[in-house]
Amino acid sequence: MLPRANRLPLKPAARFTGATQRFPGFTLITRPNPLARPRLAVIIPNRVLKSAVARNRLKRQLHGCFIRFASGLPAQDMLLVVASDVIDPAAFTDYLKSLSSSP
């Protein structure tokens, strides 16, 4: 489970605006936050994955990728919107690696 300090509340996420980046299978919206840590929210619509078990499994995988790199990430809010059931968590991991390695 994602630590509470790194969770982005979903209520403000409904009106979340920021820099949008599209990847195969998902869209990532980011914006700076005033906190000293990164935060993440993951949205997986029912139309993408019908099974709650599959949605929760994918969320756990994406949270795991985020936790692995959270200490090196800049202080920003990230909203990950899954658009396809063929999302590869490795693509999200690669993006996080590039963020944590940049100055």
C-alpha positions in Angstrom: 0.0 0.0 0.0 1.1 3.5 -0.8 2.2 5.4 2.4 -0.3 8.0 3.4 2.3 10.8 3.0 2.6 9.9 -0.7 -1.1 9.6 -1.5 -2.7 12.3 -3.5 -6.3 12.8 -2.3 -8.8 11.9 -5.1 -11.3 14.7 -4.3 -9.0 17.4 -5.7 -7.8 15.0 -8.4 -11.2 15.3 -10.1 -10.2 19.0 -10.9 -6.5 18.2 -11.4 -4.8 20.3 -14.0 -1.1 20.4 -15.0 1.4 19.2 -17.5 0.0 16.2 -19.4 2.2 13.5 -20.9 0.7 10.6 -22.9 2.3 7.1 -22.9 1.1 3.9 -24.4 -1.8 2.8 -22.2 -1.8 5.7 -19.7 -1.8 9.5 -19.3 0.3 11.2 -16.6 -0.7 14.6 -15.3 1.8 16.4 -13.1 2.0 19.6 -11.2 4.3 21.0 -8.5 3.2 20.8 -4.9 4.2 22.8 -1.9 5.2 19.7 0.1 8.7 18.2 0.2 7.6 14.9 -1.2 6.0 13.5 -4.3 2.3 12.2 -4.3 0.5 9.9 -6.6 -3.1 9.0 -7.4 -4.1 6.2 -9.8 -7.4 6.1 -11.7 -8.4 3.0 -13.5 -12.0 3.3 -15.0 -14.3 0.3 -15.0 -14.5 0.4 -18.8 -10.7 -0.3 -18.9 -10.7 -3.3 -16.5 -14.0 -4.7 -15.5 -12.7 -6.9 -12.6 -12.0 -5.1 -9.3 -9.4 -7.7 -8.7 -7.5 -6.8 -11.9 -7.9 -3.1 -11.1 -6.5 -3.5 -7.6 -3.6 -5.7 -8.8 -2.6 -3.1 -11.4 -2.8 -0.3 -8.8 -0.6 -2.3 -6.4 2.0 -2.8 -9.2 2.0 0.9 -10.1 2.2 1.9 -6.4 5.2 -0.4 -6.0 7.0 1.2 -9.0 6.3 4.6 -7.4 7.5 3.6 -3.9 10.8 2.3 -5.3 11.7 5.7 -6.8 9.8 8.1 -4.4 12.9 9.2 -2.5 14.6 10.6 -5.6 11.5 12.2 -7.2 10.8 15.9 -7.3 8.0 17.3 -5.1 5.1 17.1 -7.4 1.6 15.6 -7.6 1.1 12.9 -10.2 -2.2 11.7 -11.4 -2.0 8.5 -13.4 -5.0 7.8 -15.6 -5.0 4.3 -17.1 -6.5 4.3 -20.6 -5.9 0.7 -21.7 -5.8 -2.7 -20.2 -2.5 -3.4 -21.9 -0.5 -0.9 -19.8 3.0 -2.0 -19.0 4.1 -1.0 -15.5 7.7 -1.0 -16.9 6.8 2.1 -18.9 5.8 4.0 -15.7 9.0 2.7 -14.0 11.2 4.0 -16.9 9.5 7.4 -16.6 10.1 7.5 -12.8 13.8 6.5 -13.4 14.2 9.4 -15.8 12.7 11.8 -13.2 14.8 10.5 -10.3 18.1 10.7 -12.3 17.5 14.2 -13.6 19.0 17.1 -11.6 
